Amino acid sequence: MIFIIGGTLVGILLGMLIVRFVPQNVLGWVVMGLGAVALIFILPGLVAILIPSDAMFSPAITIPLGVGCVVAGIGAVRKNYRTWQVWFGLALGSIPLLFWIAFSIGEILYPH
């Protein structure tokens, strides 16, 4: 649970800094890159659910990148910067984020 809380705080800070300091013509690519990297790091774990293997989730990487991507994407949309890169990055970044939300709800309901 500590990774989820700490990663969320780091991701919010990262996303706010990206929206504030990254130029608008690069912002869409940064959002898309963050979402792609977060998805790449969580894919081995998602595949391990379907096929038994020793792949690990990496919450220390995927949570801050996913949250940062979504916060930066929402900030870009609020600044009226609505390109396909921003929307695609938001979609990519929301996949790991939704996984960790479901994981944390399960951990709260059924702790082990």
C-alpha positions as CSV (number, residue, x, y, z in Angstrom):
1,M,0.0,0.0,0.0
2,I,2.9,2.3,0.6
3,F,3.9,2.1,-3.0
4,I,0.4,3.1,-4.1
5,I,0.2,6.2,-1.8
6,G,3.8,7.4,-2.4
7,G,3.6,6.7,-6.1
8,T,0.4,8.6,-6.4
9,L,1.8,11.7,-4.7
10,V,5.0,11.6,-6.8
11,G,2.8,11.2,-9.9
12,I,0.6,14.1,-9.1
13,L,3.7,16.3,-8.5
14,L,5.3,15.0,-11.8
15,G,2.2,15.7,-13.8
16,M,1.8,19.2,-12.4
17,L,5.4,20.1,-13.1
18,I,5.1,18.7,-16.7
19,V,2.0,20.8,-17.4
20,R,3.6,23.9,-16.0
21,F,7.1,23.8,-17.5
22,V,6.9,21.7,-20.7
23,P,6.2,23.8,-23.8
24,Q,2.8,23.3,-25.4
25,N,4.1,21.9,-28.7
26,V,5.9,19.1,-26.8
27,L,3.3,18.4,-24.2
28,G,1.3,16.0,-26.2
29,W,4.4,13.8,-27.0
30,V,5.4,13.9,-23.3
31,V,2.0,12.7,-22.2
32,M,2.0,10.0,-24.9
33,G,5.5,8.9,-23.9
34,L,4.7,8.7,-20.2
35,G,1.6,6.6,-20.9
36,A,3.5,4.2,-23.2
37,V,6.3,3.7,-20.7
38,A,3.8,3.0,-17.9
39,L,2.0,0.5,-20.1
40,I,5.2,-1.2,-21.2
41,F,6.3,-1.7,-17.6
42,I,3.0,-3.2,-16.5
43,L,2.5,-5.5,-19.5
44,P,4.6,-8.4,-18.1
45,G,2.6,-8.4,-15.0
46,L,-0.7,-8.3,-16.9
47,V,0.4,-11.2,-19.0
48,A,1.5,-13.1,-15.9
49,I,-2.1,-13.1,-14.7
50,L,-3.1,-15.0,-17.8
51,I,-0.1,-17.2,-18.2
52,P,1.6,-18.4,-14.9
53,S,5.1,-17.1,-14.8
54,D,7.6,-15.2,-12.5
55,A,7.0,-11.8,-14.0
56,M,6.8,-9.0,-11.5
57,F,4.7,-5.9,-11.4
58,S,6.7,-2.7,-10.9
59,P,4.6,-0.4,-8.8
60,A,7.5,1.9,-8.1
61,I,7.6,2.8,-11.8
62,T,4.1,2.3,-13.2
63,I,2.1,4.2,-10.5
64,P,4.0,7.6,-10.7
65,L,4.2,7.4,-14.5
66,G,0.5,6.5,-14.9
67,V,-0.6,9.2,-12.5
68,G,1.8,11.7,-14.0
69,C,0.5,10.9,-17.5
70,V,-3.1,11.3,-16.5
71,V,-2.5,14.5,-14.5
72,A,-0.5,16.0,-17.3
73,G,-3.1,15.0,-19.9
74,I,-5.9,16.5,-17.9
75,G,-3.8,19.7,-17.5
76,A,-3.2,19.8,-21.3
77,V,-6.9,19.4,-22.0
78,R,-7.7,22.1,-19.5
79,K,-5.3,24.4,-21.3
80,N,-7.2,23.8,-24.5
81,Y,-4.5,21.6,-26.0
82,R,-6.5,18.7,-27.4
83,T,-4.3,16.9,-29.9
84,W,-4.4,13.2,-30.7
85,Q,-1.2,12.7,-28.8
86,V,-2.8,13.9,-25.6
87,W,-5.9,11.7,-26.0
88,F,-3.8,8.7,-27.0
89,G,-1.5,9.3,-24.0
90,L,-4.4,9.6,-21.6
91,A,-5.8,6.2,-22.9
92,L,-2.4,4.5,-22.5
93,G,-1.7,6.0,-19.1
94,S,-5.2,5.1,-17.8
95,I,-4.7,1.3,-18.3
96,P,-2.0,0.9,-15.6
97,L,-3.8,3.5,-13.4
98,L,-7.1,1.6,-13.6
99,F,-5.2,-1.7,-12.8
100,W,-3.7,-0.2,-9.6
101,I,-7.0,1.3,-8.6
102,A,-8.6,-2.1,-8.9
103,F,-5.7,-3.7,-7.0
104,S,-5.9,-1.2,-4.2
105,I,-9.7,-1.7,-3.8
106,G,-9.1,-5.4,-3.7
107,E,-6.4,-5.0,-1.1
108,I,-8.7,-2.8,1.1
109,L,-11.6,-5.2,0.8
110,Y,-9.7,-8.4,1.2
111,P,-6.3,-7.8,3.0
112,H,-3.9,-10.7,3.2
